[in-house]
Amino acid sequence: MAPVVISRVEPTYESCANEKNVWGFPILEAIIDERGQVRNLRLLKPVHPCLEKAILPAIRQWRFKPGTLNGKPVPVIFNLTVNIHYR
């Protein structure tokens, strides 16, 4: 079974304060460990730098129901695409 998001932290876009109508669809990769925590988060498809500064710290705080194999929690490589739009 794949990991499932159970708790999200929304990004704060202070780094985008001087920007208008910035958007993107960053693709990220992380390991979701046996406790459902995000590890080794990295950006596979970059977007606007101010969005990256906002979203990476937020996603590091997300929590997941861990992935399982034969009913036991296991670390899973997880790809995530996020729709971001700052106005």
C-alpha positions, -999 to 999 in steps of 0.1 A, spaced: 0 0 0 12 35 -8 16 62 18 -14 85 24 -13 121 35 -29 126 69 -16 160 79 -6 189 57 11 222 65 2 250 41 31 270 27 35 307 36 45 328 7 65 356 23 93 350 -1 69 358 -30 57 392 -15 73 412 -44 58 388 -71 24 388 -87 5 359 -101 33 333 -97 23 297 -103 38 263 -110 35 225 -107 67 214 -89 74 177 -89 91 165 -57 105 132 -45 108 121 -9 112 90 11 82 85 34 97 65 63 81 38 85 67 65 109 51 85 80 77 113 81 91 130 50 128 123 45 153 132 17 129 157 0 142 169 -33 129 189 -62 127 170 -95 110 197 -115 117 232 -104 93 262 -106 97 298 -96 123 302 -68 100 320 -44 75 291 -46 102 266 -39 113 286 -8 77 284 5 67 248 -4 98 228 6 97 237 43 59 231 44 61 196 28 89 185 51 63 189 79 36 168 62 27 135 79 16 103 61 1 70 70 31 50 61 33 27 31 30 -10 40 43 -43 26 26 -74 39 9 -53 66 42 -38 80 52 -2 76 81 3 52 100 33 37 87 42 3 100 65 -24 72 89 -31 67 113 -60 44 143 -54 31 170 -78 18 202 -62 -4 229 -78 8 262 -65 -7 296 -73 3 328 -55 -16 360 -64 
